[in-house]
């Protein structure tokens, strides 16, 4: 099986929701990074780290993600669903 086409597992529900949001809109991590906190750009690597490595966004970005309806602050504390 080609591992490059298999998404990496997420560590928390927020990462799962962020990845779901991006894929539903056919959006790259770079594109999301540009839209999250203008005029700042959030590095794509930070977004990948949230999605796959269990890294946690800083509080202002958590609030922004919540305002955009992507994920709630509590999602950073909940484990990802295994079958998602």
Long-range contacts (C-beta under 8 A, 24 or more apart in sequence): 7-52, 8-51, 8-52, 9-52, 9-80, 10-51, 10-52, 10-54, 10-80, 10-84, 11-52, 11-53, 11-54, 11-79, 11-80, 12-54, 12-56, 12-75, 12-76, 12-77, 12-78, 12-79, 12-80, 13-71, 13-75, 13-76, 13-78, 13-79, 13-80, 13-81, 14-50, 14-56, 14-57, 14-62, 14-65, 14-71, 14-72, 14-75, 14-76, 14-78, 15-50, 15-51, 15-52, 15-54, 15-80, 16-51, 16-80, 16-81, 16-84, 17-70, 17-71, 17-75, 18-47, 18-50, 18-51, 18-65, 18-70, 18-71, 19-51, 19-52, 20-84, 21-70, 21-71, 22-47, 36-61, 36-64, 36-65, 36-68, 37-61, 37-64
